Amino acid sequence: MRKKLIIVGAGGLGRIVHDVLSHDAAFAETFVLHGFLDTRADLQLPAEMTCPLLGSPLTYRPQPDEVFIPAVGDPQWRRDLLAPLIAQGAAFHSYTRQASVAARARIGTGVFLTPGAVVSTDCTIGDFSYVDTYVVLGHDVHIGEHCTVGAMSFLAGSVRVEDSVAIHPRATIAKGVTIGHGATVGIGSVVLKDVPAHVTVFGNPARIIYA
């Protein structure tokens, strides 16, 4: 019997995940798209999307035949929304089928790799992280838990991204740089040196614009 797959988050990211999964015939052999969880009970989904809103992730009670995929862009909000499901022992699925993943890469639980992402040798991606289209992770890159890496970003070899980091599209992170816990890297930024925890950097070269 196929498992019921529920997408946590019904905004833009959730619709991207739904679109990817709904066009993957091999995925459909194992899972059936069952619906979305979102805190916005009045959210209107496109008419052609047949998956309903099933409730809020903060109050939903997971069932044994259900698995979940996170699709919330903001790392801290994702962490908060998933916490009640994790506490109840919910099962999470990692989707990597249409990405290029090296044999020695290590992928955590509840990770979504969008088609076209490249994960090089000896990379690690922590639980509940999202890596968008055409992201390239160089060798030995470490991505922590609950991170978001935006489309067409490039992380050079041995970059370390700590937990709950948001890297916006087209960012470039130089070799060996560490991005601290909870930091944000702005769109198109070029990061040449370590970024402290809980700051926002932007520009070329990237500088702290909010701390």
C-alpha positions in Angstrom: 0.0 0.0 0.0 1.3 3.5 -0.9 2.1 5.9 1.9 0.2 9.2 2.2 2.6 12.1 1.7 1.8 15.4 3.3 3.6 18.6 2.4 4.1 21.0 5.4 3.6 24.4 4.0 1.2 25.4 1.2 2.8 28.7 0.1 5.1 29.1 -2.9 7.6 26.5 -1.7 4.9 24.0 -1.0 3.5 24.4 -4.5 7.0 23.9 -6.0 7.4 20.7 -4.0 3.9 19.6 -5.1 4.7 20.3 -8.7 7.9 18.3 -8.6 6.4 15.3 -6.9 3.2 15.2 -9.0 5.3 14.9 -12.2 7.5 12.1 -10.9 6.0 8.8 -12.0 8.5 6.7 -9.9 7.6 8.7 -6.8 3.9 7.9 -7.4 4.5 4.2 -7.3 5.4 4.5 -3.6 3.5 7.6 -2.4 0.2 9.3 -2.9 0.0 13.1 -2.5 -2.5 13.5 0.3 -2.6 17.2 1.2 -1.0 20.2 2.8 -0.6 21.4 6.4 -0.5 25.2 6.8 -1.4 27.6 9.6 -3.4 29.7 7.2 -6.8 28.0 7.2 -8.2 30.4 4.6 -5.4 29.9 2.1 -6.7 29.5 -1.5 -4.8 26.9 -3.5 -4.9 26.8 -7.4 -8.1 25.0 -8.6 -6.1 22.4 -10.5 -4.3 21.3 -7.4 -6.4 18.5 -5.9 -4.6 18.2 -2.6 -6.6 19.8 0.2 -5.5 21.7 3.3 -5.7 19.1 6.1 -5.1 21.5 9.0 -2.3 23.2 10.9 1.0 21.5 11.5 0.8 22.9 15.1 -2.2 20.8 15.9 -2.2 17.9 13.4 -2.0 14.3 14.7 0.2 12.2 12.3 -1.0 8.7 11.4 1.1 5.6 10.9 0.4 5.6 7.1 1.5 9.2 6.6 4.9 10.7 5.8 5.8 14.4 5.6 8.0 16.7 3.6 8.8 20.2 4.9 8.2 23.1 2.4 8.6 26.3 4.5 11.2 28.8 3.3 12.1 30.5 6.5 14.4 28.2 8.6 13.2 29.3 12.0 9.5 29.2 11.1 10.1 25.7 9.6 11.7 24.6 12.8 8.7 25.9 14.8 6.1 24.3 12.6 7.8 20.9 12.5 8.5 20.7 16.2 5.0 19.4 17.2 5.1 16.7 14.4 8.6 15.6 15.4 7.5 15.4 19.0 4.7 13.0 18.0 7.1 10.8 16.1 6.0 11.7 12.6 7.9 10.1 9.8 9.7 12.4 7.3 10.7 11.6 3.7 13.8 12.9 1.9 13.5 13.6 -1.8 16.7 13.5 -3.9 15.7 11.6 -7.0 16.1 14.3 -9.6 19.3 15.9 -8.2 22.9 14.8 -8.8 24.1 13.4 -5.5 27.7 12.0 -5.1 28.0 8.4 -3.7 29.6 9.5 -0.5 27.3 12.4 0.2 25.2 12.1 3.4 21.6 13.3 3.3 19.5 13.7 6.5 15.8 13.2 7.2 13.2 15.4 5.6 15.6 17.0 3.1 14.3 18.2 -0.3 16.7 18.5 -3.2 15.0 20.3 -6.2 15.8 18.9 -9.7 19.1 20.2 -11.0 20.8 20.5 -7.6 24.4 19.2 -7.5 25.8 17.7 -4.3 29.4 16.8 -4.6 31.5 14.2 -2.9 31.7 14.0 0.9 29.0 16.7 1.5 26.6 16.5 4.4 23.1 17.9 4.4 21.3 18.0 7.8 17.7 17.1 8.6 14.9 19.3 7.2 17.0 21.4 4.9 15.9 22.6 1.4 18.3 22.9 -1.5 16.8 24.7 -4.5 17.2 24.4 -8.3 20.7 24.5 -9.8 22.5 24.9 -6.5 26.0 23.5 -6.6 27.6 22.3 -3.4 31.4 21.7 -3.8 33.3 18.9 -2.1 33.1 18.5 1.7 30.4 21.2 2.1 28.4 20.8 5.3 24.8 22.1 5.5 23.2 22.1 8.9 19.6 21.3 9.9 16.7 23.5 8.9 18.6 25.4 6.3 17.4 26.9 3.0 19.8 27.3 0.0 18.3 29.4 -2.7 18.3 28.7 -6.5 21.6 29.0 -8.5 23.8 29.5 -5.4 27.3 28.1 -5.4 29.1 26.9 -2.2 32.7 26.2 -2.8 34.7 23.3 -1.2 34.6 22.9 2.6 32.0 25.6 3.2 30.3 25.1 6.6 26.7 26.3 7.0 25.4 26.0 10.5 21.8 25.3 11.5 18.8 27.5 10.6 20.7 29.5 7.9 18.9 31.1 4.9 21.0 31.6 1.7 19.1 33.5 -0.9 19.3 32.9 -4.7 22.5 33.4 -6.7 24.7 33.7 -3.6 28.4 32.6 -3.9 30.2 31.4 -0.8 34.0 31.1 -1.0 36.0 28.0 -0.1 36.3 27.2 3.6 33.9 30.0 4.8 31.6 29.3 7.8 28.1 30.8 7.9 27.0 31.0 11.5 23.9 29.7 13.1 20.7 31.6 12.1 22.5 33.9 9.7 21.0 35.2 6.4 22.9 35.7 3.2 21.2 38.1 0.8 20.4 37.6 -2.8 23.4 37.6 -5.2 25.9 38.1 -2.4 29.5 37.1 -2.6 30.7 35.9 0.8 34.5 35.9 1.2 34.9 35.5 4.9 33.1 33.9 7.9 29.7 35.2 8.8 28.8 35.5 12.5 25.6 33.9 13.9 22.3 35.7 13.6 23.3 38.4 11.2 22.3 39.4 7.7 25.0 40.0 5.1 24.5 41.4 1.6 26.6 42.6 -1.3 29.8 41.9 -3.2 31.8 41.5 -1.1 29.1 40.7 1.5 29.0 42.9 4.5 26.8 42.8 7.6 23.7 45.0 7.1 21.7 43.8 10.1 22.8 42.3 13.4 
